[in-house]
Amino acid sequence: MNDEATIPDQGTAPPPVKPDAPAETSAAPASEPDTAPATATRPRRRVLRTVGLIAVATVIGLVGGTAVGYGVQAQREPTALPPLNQPDLVRPKPLPKGQKPKPLPASEDLRAKAQGDLRKLLLPKPAGARNADAADTDGWMDVSAFASMFDRPAGALDHQIDLGLRRVAVAAWETGEHRKTDVRLIQYRANDVLGAQEYIEDQQGYMPDEDFARNEGRELKGSTNGRYYVFPVKRKAGYLDMYRARAYFHRGDIAVEIFIVDTKKISENDIRSLAERQLGRL
């Protein structure tokens, strides 16, 4: 009986061990956080150490190469510069006497014509036309009088002086009942031809505005940037209708502006032909 009693004890001994098995398996994951970071940091330290060694080696190589290069260059003999006088250079040969271009006659040389009486370059008064107010000035307009035609005369005068304004020649006449024509040649210093160009571009810049032509105008043939404009009719109660047309262009150091005012319609051909004839005289 004792033997039979001990058999069940031996047979029942293993079951208590089975509940302890999950505790062993659950302990294994708990130990993973302690071992995983240690194994992950080892390769990173090796990579950083390798990158640092490469960077140091690169710097040492650059510094050493630069030092060696300077040393080699310092030991070389200086290279002589080429002589300033080089007889082998190809130079254009002067033309023979018979083939040299002749100087322009004064009638075709704008610079020569512009240095004389500027009034001679103005369009002549048409046959049958009546003299206007410009006749009282003998064809010249004072610089201050020219500046007084702008909204801010003092500022306009300073601006014109900065542009190099030299003198202004004018011609004015009246035809028909109410048509008046004004032509102005505004000359700037010969060594500052940009003054004429800037003045013309300034005037053309505000032509599209509401109070003026309200359009970009039309190109004047034969000029670099000349344009002519026909304004819309201006009506006001108690007054006659007013029609206007203008032209702006420059040639060399001379800026040209032409005005036509009438109580009757002004055609594009009227202002265009007038501007073309004045351009032809320049």
C-alpha positions in Angstrom: 0.0 0.0 0.0 2.8 2.3 0.6 4.1 1.6 -2.8 0.8 2.4 -4.4 0.6 5.5 -2.3 3.9 6.7 -3.6 3.1 6.2 -7.3 0.4 8.8 -7.4 2.8 11.2 -5.6 5.4 10.7 -8.4 2.8 10.9 -11.1 1.3 14.2 -9.8 4.7 15.9 -9.3 5.1 17.1 -12.9 1.8 19.1 -13.1 2.9 21.9 -10.7 5.8 22.5 -13.0 3.6 23.4 -16.0 2.1 26.6 -14.5 5.7 27.8 -14.0 6.6 27.5 -17.7 4.7 30.6 -18.8 6.7 32.6 -16.2 9.9 31.6 -17.9 8.7 32.5 -21.4 7.3 35.8 -20.2 10.7 36.6 -18.6 12.4 36.3 -21.9 10.7 39.4 -23.5 11.4 41.4 -20.4 15.1 40.8 -20.9 15.0 42.0 -24.6 15.0 45.7 -23.9 18.1 45.4 -21.8 20.0 43.6 -24.5 18.7 45.1 -27.8 20.0 48.7 -27.3 23.4 47.5 -26.4 23.7 45.5 -29.6 22.3 48.5 -31.7 24.7 51.2 -30.5 27.8 49.3 -31.4 27.5 49.6 -35.2 26.6 53.4 -34.9 29.7 54.1 -33.0 31.8 52.3 -35.6 30.1 54.3 -38.4 30.6 57.7 -36.7 34.2 56.8 -36.0 34.7 55.8 -39.7 33.1 59.0 -41.0 35.3 61.1 -38.6 38.4 59.4 -39.8 37.5 60.0 -43.5 36.8 63.7 -42.8 40.1 64.1 -41.0 41.9 62.4 -43.8 40.2 64.6 -46.4 41.2 67.8 -44.6 44.8 66.6 -44.2 44.8 65.7 -47.9 43.6 69.1 -48.9 46.0 71.0 -46.6 48.9 68.8 -47.7 48.1 69.1 -51.4 47.8 72.9 -51.1 51.1 73.1 -49.3 52.8 70.9 -51.8 51.3 72.9 -54.7 52.6 76.2 -53.3 56.0 74.7 -52.7 56.2 73.5 -56.3 55.1 76.8 -57.7 57.6 78.7 -55.5 60.5 76.7 -56.9 59.6 77.5 -60.6 61.1 80.3 -62.5 58.7 83.2 -63.1 57.0 83.3 -66.6 57.9 86.3 -68.6 55.0 88.5 -69.9 54.7 88.9 -73.7 56.0 92.1 -75.0 53.6 95.0 -75.5 54.9 95.6 -79.0 53.8 92.6 -81.1 54.8 93.1 -84.8 52.8 90.1 -85.9 49.5 91.6 -85.0 47.2 92.1 -87.9 46.2 95.8 -88.3 43.8 97.3 -90.8 45.7 99.1 -93.6 44.8 102.7 -94.4 42.8 103.2 -97.5 44.5 104.8 -100.5 43.9 108.5 -101.0 41.4 108.0 -103.8 39.3 105.6 -101.7 39.0 107.5 -98.5 35.4 108.6 -97.7 34.7 112.2 -98.1 33.4 114.2 -95.1 29.7 114.9 -95.2 28.7 118.4 -96.5 27.3 120.7 -93.9 23.8 120.3 -95.5 23.8 116.6 -94.6 25.7 116.7 -91.3 23.2 117.1 -88.5 25.8 118.0 -86.0 27.2 120.8 -88.2 23.7 122.1 -88.9 22.7 122.0 -85.3 25.6 124.1 -84.1 24.4 127.0 -86.2 21.2 128.9 -86.2 18.7 126.3 -84.9 15.8 128.3 -86.2 16.8 127.5 -89.8 15.9 123.8 -89.1 12.3 124.8 -88.3 9.5 124.2 -90.8 8.7 127.3 -92.7 5.4 129.0 -92.3 2.9 127.7 -94.8 1.8 130.2 -97.5 -1.1 132.3 -96.4 -0.6 131.4 -92.7 -0.6 134.1 -90.0 2.1 134.5 -87.5 1.2 133.4 -84.0 2.7 134.4 -80.6 6.0 132.8 -81.4 6.8 135.6 -83.8 7.1 138.0 -80.9 10.1 136.0 -79.5 12.0 136.1 -82.8 11.9 132.3 -83.0 13.5 131.7 -79.6 11.9 130.6 -76.4 13.5 131.4 -73.1 14.4 128.4 -71.0 12.3 129.7 -68.0 9.4 130.3 -70.4 9.7 126.8 -71.6 9.7 125.4 -68.1 6.6 127.6 -67.2 4.5 125.5 -69.6 4.6 122.6 -67.2 2.4 122.0 -64.1 5.4 122.6 -61.7 7.7 125.1 -63.4 10.4 125.1 -60.7 10.7 121.3 -60.8 10.5 121.3 -64.6 13.3 123.8 -64.8 15.6 121.8 -62.5 14.8 118.7 -64.4 15.6 120.3 -67.8 18.9 121.6 -66.5 19.8 118.2 -65.3 19.0 116.8 -68.8 21.4 119.4 -70.3 18.9 121.8 -71.9 20.7 124.2 -74.1 18.1 126.2 -76.1 14.6 126.1 -77.6 13.6 127.3 -81.1 9.9 127.7 -81.9 7.7 128.4 -84.8 3.9 129.1 -84.6 1.3 130.0 -87.1 -2.5 130.1 -87.6 -4.5 128.9 -90.5 -8.2 128.8 -91.2 -10.6 130.2 -88.5 -9.2 128.6 -85.4 -6.3 126.2 -86.2 -3.0 126.9 -84.5 0.2 125.0 -85.0 3.3 125.1 -82.8 6.7 123.5 -83.6 9.5 123.4 -81.0 13.0 122.2 -81.4 14.5 121.6 -78.0 18.3 121.2 -78.1 20.4 119.6 -75.4 24.1 119.5 -74.9 25.9 117.7 -77.8 27.8 115.5 -75.4 24.6 114.4 -73.7 22.3 113.1 -76.5 20.3 111.1 -73.9 18.7 114.3 -72.8 16.6 114.6 -75.9 15.7 111.0 -75.9 14.6 111.0 -72.2 12.5 114.2 -72.7 10.7 112.6 -75.6 10.1 109.4 -73.8 8.7 111.3 -70.8 6.2 113.1 -73.0 5.2 110.0 -74.8 4.7 108.2 -71.4 1.7 110.2 -70.3 -0.1 110.4 -73.8 -2.3 107.3 -73.0 -3.7 109.0 -69.9 -7.3 110.0 -69.6 -6.6 113.8 -69.9 -4.6 113.4 -73.1 -4.7 111.2 -76.2 -6.0 108.0 -74.5 -4.0 105.9 -76.9 -0.5 104.7 -77.7 -0.3 106.8 -80.9 1.1 105.7 -84.2 4.7 105.1 -85.2 6.4 107.9 -87.2 8.3 106.4 -90.1 11.9 107.3 -90.4 12.5 107.9 -86.7 13.8 105.6 -84.0 10.9 106.1 -81.5 8.8 109.0 -82.9 5.0 108.8 -82.6 2.0 111.0 -83.4 -1.3 111.2 -81.6 -4.8 112.3 -82.4 -6.8 113.3 -79.2 -10.5 112.6 -78.7 -12.7 115.7 -79.0 -13.0 117.8 -75.9 -16.5 119.2 -75.3 -17.7 121.7 -72.7 -21.0 123.5 -72.3 -20.7 127.1 -73.6 -17.5 126.5 -75.5 -16.6 125.4 -79.0 -15.4 121.8 -79.4 -11.6 121.5 -79.2 -9.6 119.0 -81.3 -5.9 118.3 -80.6 -3.1 116.4 -82.2 0.6 116.0 -81.2 3.8 114.5 -82.4 7.0 113.7 -80.5 10.4 112.5 -81.8 14.1 113.2 -81.5 17.1 113.2 -83.8 20.5 113.3 -82.1 20.5 116.0 -79.5 17.4 117.7 -80.7 13.9 116.8 -79.4 10.9 117.8 -81.5 7.3 118.4 -80.4 4.5 119.5 -82.6 1.0 120.7 -81.5 -2.1 121.3 -83.5 -5.3 122.8 -82.0 -8.5 123.4 -83.8 -12.2 123.7 -83.4 -12.7 121.3 -86.3 -11.5 117.7 -86.6 -7.8 117.1 -87.2 -7.0 114.1 -89.3 -4.1 111.7 -88.7 -2.7 112.8 -92.1 -2.5 116.4 -90.9 -0.2 115.7 -87.9 1.7 112.8 -89.6 2.7 114.8 -92.7 3.7 117.8 -90.6 5.9 115.6 -88.4 7.5 113.8 -91.4 8.4 117.1 -93.1 10.0 118.4 -89.9 11.9 115.2 -89.5 13.1 115.5 -93.1 14.7 118.9 -92.3 16.8 117.3 -89.5 
